[in-house]
């Protein structure tokens, strides 16, 4: 009998979505529509397509109850149950991740930001990561506007460091909002110090793995986008619409 390492999924869907105000005045950003579905559907589906069935949604704010009304136990995604936890305030991505320690219970985790959408499938990368005893893996995508993102500095097949929103990027490879971590990620979160924004930054978590020499990366196939600004929200909608229309045309 072959034992497969458990990888649990974590969707981070908190934050105020201030860059999308006034759309977010009365709802959480991740409940806004992307073409024909709420935004949060897409990261959940990414995890399900990767073979992950044990999923935790981290949210917060006044509209957190709307996620339960929308998603229930995850039946639409073929899940038997869906877990939820609440983030008080806005302490950053790493703070939200730290809330998932009890849920992870020592297992590997695949973390995805709730406003990240991809065209392809990460299942091969996830299955490969299951074979690793320790470390982390991030997903990179070559972009034209790298200064908007965390940017990976590469030396061959090795990541030397990650710089957040650099004025002069050292590469065109953006760090997407999908991360694979071993259980030591929660110790790393505890050791973080707040950034100048007063938040615990996920880039600092990733750089901690780089410093210990256990960070690897995979390149995403197909398109990738976030949906946290008006421009990227429109872009995400257009990309999804185009993908579905191509799929419909191929089915005819």
C-alpha positions in Angstrom: 0.0 0.0 0.0 1.4 3.4 -1.0 1.1 6.2 1.5 0.5 9.6 0.0 1.5 12.6 2.0 -1.5 14.8 2.9 -1.5 18.3 1.4 -4.2 20.6 2.9 -5.5 23.7 1.1 -5.8 27.2 2.5 -7.6 30.0 0.8 -6.8 33.5 2.2 -9.8 35.7 1.6 -9.6 38.4 4.2 -8.6 42.1 3.8 -10.6 45.2 3.2 -10.1 45.4 -0.6 -9.5 49.1 -0.3 -8.2 49.3 -3.9 -11.6 48.2 -5.2 -13.6 50.8 -3.2 -16.6 51.6 -3.5 -17.3 48.0 -4.8 -16.1 46.7 -1.5 -18.0 49.1 0.6 -20.8 46.6 1.1 -19.1 43.2 0.4 -15.8 41.4 0.7 -13.6 41.7 -2.4 -13.5 37.9 -2.9 -17.3 37.8 -3.3 -17.2 40.1 -6.3 -18.0 38.5 -9.7 -15.4 37.3 -12.1 -17.5 36.7 -15.3 -20.0 34.1 -14.2 -18.8 33.1 -10.7 -17.8 34.8 -7.5 -14.1 35.4 -7.3 -13.5 33.0 -4.4 -14.8 30.1 -6.5 -11.6 30.2 -8.7 -8.9 29.6 -6.0 -11.1 26.9 -4.4 -11.4 25.2 -7.8 -7.6 25.4 -8.3 -7.1 23.5 -5.1 -9.7 20.9 -5.9 -8.2 20.4 -9.4 -4.9 19.8 -7.7 -6.4 16.8 -5.8 -6.8 18.7 -2.5 -10.0 17.9 -0.6 -9.3 19.3 2.9 -9.6 23.1 2.6 -9.7 26.0 5.0 -11.1 29.4 4.1 -9.6 32.3 6.1 -11.7 35.5 6.0 -12.6 38.5 8.1 -14.5 41.7 8.2 -18.2 42.4 8.4 -19.2 40.2 5.5 -17.5 36.9 6.6 -20.9 35.2 7.1 -21.6 35.7 3.4 -19.0 33.1 2.6 -20.8 30.5 4.6 -24.1 31.3 2.9 -22.4 31.2 -0.5 -20.2 28.1 -0.1 -21.8 26.1 2.6 -19.9 22.8 3.0 -18.3 23.0 -0.5 -20.8 20.6 -2.2 -20.6 22.5 -5.5 -16.9 21.6 -5.6 -17.4 18.0 -4.8 -16.2 18.5 -1.2 -17.7 16.7 1.9 -17.0 19.7 4.1 -15.3 23.1 4.0 -13.5 24.7 7.0 -13.6 28.3 8.0 -11.7 30.6 10.3 -11.8 34.3 11.1 -9.0 36.9 10.9 -9.5 39.9 13.1 -8.0 43.1 11.7 -5.6 43.3 8.8 -2.3 42.0 9.9 -1.1 40.7 6.5 -1.0 37.5 4.6 1.4 35.8 6.9 -0.8 36.6 9.9 -3.8 35.1 8.1 -1.7 32.0 7.3 -0.7 31.6 11.0 -4.4 31.1 11.9 -4.3 27.8 9.9 -1.8 26.1 12.2 -4.4 24.0 14.1 -6.1 23.0 10.8 -2.8 22.0 9.2 -1.9 19.8 12.2 1.6 19.1 10.9 0.7 18.4 7.3 1.9 20.1 4.2 -0.2 23.0 3.0 -1.0 24.6 -0.4 -1.8 28.3 0.2 -3.6 30.4 -2.4 -4.6 34.0 -2.2 -8.3 34.5 -2.8 -7.9 36.9 -5.6 -5.5 34.7 -7.7 -6.8 33.0 -10.9 -4.9 30.7 -13.2 -5.6 29.1 -16.5 -3.6 25.9 -16.0 -3.4 23.2 -13.3 -0.9 22.8 -10.5 -1.5 19.2 -9.7 1.8 17.9 -11.0 3.7 20.4 -8.9 1.6 19.6 -5.8 2.1 15.8 -6.4 5.9 16.3 -6.7 6.0 18.4 -3.5 4.3 15.6 -1.7 7.5 13.6 -2.1 9.6 16.2 -0.3 10.4 15.8 3.4 10.8 19.5 4.0 10.9 22.9 2.4 8.7 25.1 0.3 7.8 25.7 -3.3 6.5 28.9 -5.0 5.0 29.4 -8.4 6.5 32.0 -10.7 5.1 33.6 -13.9 7.0 35.8 -16.3 5.3 39.2 -16.5 5.8 42.6 -18.2 5.1 44.7 -15.0 7.2 42.9 -12.5 7.5 46.0 -10.3 3.9 45.4 -9.2 4.7 42.1 -7.5 7.2 40.2 -5.4 10.0 39.4 -7.8 12.3 36.4 -7.7 16.0 36.7 -8.3 17.2 33.5 -9.9 20.6 31.9 -10.3 20.0 29.0 -12.7 17.4 26.7 -11.0 17.9 28.3 -7.6 16.1 31.3 -6.1 18.6 33.7 -4.5 16.0 36.0 -3.0 12.6 37.7 -3.4 12.1 41.5 -3.4 8.7 43.0 -2.9 7.6 45.5 -5.5 11.1 46.6 -6.6 11.6 49.8 -8.6 14.2 47.9 -10.6 13.3 44.2 -10.8 16.2 41.8 -11.0 14.0 39.5 -13.2 10.7 39.4 -14.9 9.5 36.5 -12.8 6.7 37.5 -10.4 5.9 35.4 -7.4 2.3 34.4 -7.8 -0.1 34.0 -4.9 0.2 30.2 -4.7 2.6 28.6 -2.2 3.5 25.1 -0.9 4.9 24.8 2.6 6.0 22.2 5.1 4.8 22.4 8.7 7.7 24.7 9.7 6.0 27.6 8.0 4.1 28.3 11.2 7.3 28.6 13.2 8.6 31.0 10.5 5.4 33.1 10.8 5.9 33.4 14.6 9.5 34.7 14.1 8.4 37.5 11.7 8.6 41.2 12.5 6.0 43.6 11.0 7.1 45.4 7.9 6.9 49.2 7.4 3.2 48.6 6.6 2.7 47.1 10.0 1.9 43.7 8.5 3.5 40.2 8.6 4.7 39.7 5.0 4.6 36.5 3.1 7.7 37.5 1.2 9.6 37.4 4.5 8.3 33.8 5.0 9.5 32.8 1.6 12.9 34.5 2.1 13.3 32.5 5.4 13.0 29.3 3.3 15.5 30.6 0.8 17.9 31.4 3.6 17.8 27.8 4.8 18.2 26.5 1.3 14.9 24.6 1.1 12.9 26.8 -1.4 12.1 25.5 -4.9 9.9 26.9 -7.6 7.7 25.9 -10.5 6.7 28.0 -13.5 3.0 28.3 -14.1 1.5 27.3 -17.5 -1.1 29.5 -19.1 -2.2 32.9 -17.9 -2.2 34.1 -14.3 -3.7 37.2 -12.8 -4.7 38.7 -9.5 -8.0 40.6 -9.3 -7.2 43.2 -6.6 -7.4 46.4 -8.7 -10.0 47.7 -11.2 -7.7 46.9 -14.1 -6.8 43.4 -12.9 -10.5 42.7 -12.0 -11.4 43.5 -15.6 -8.5 41.5 -17.0 -9.5 38.5 -14.9 -13.1 38.7 -16.2 -11.9 38.9 -19.8 -9.5 36.0 -19.4 -12.1 33.7 -17.9 -14.7 34.7 -20.5 -12.2 34.0 -23.3 -11.3 30.6 -21.7 -14.9 29.5 -21.4 -15.8 30.6 -24.9 -12.8 28.7 -26.4 -13.9 25.6 -24.4 -17.5 26.0 -25.6 -16.4 26.3 -29.2 -14.2 23.2 -28.9 -17.2 21.2 -27.4 -19.4 22.1 -30.4 
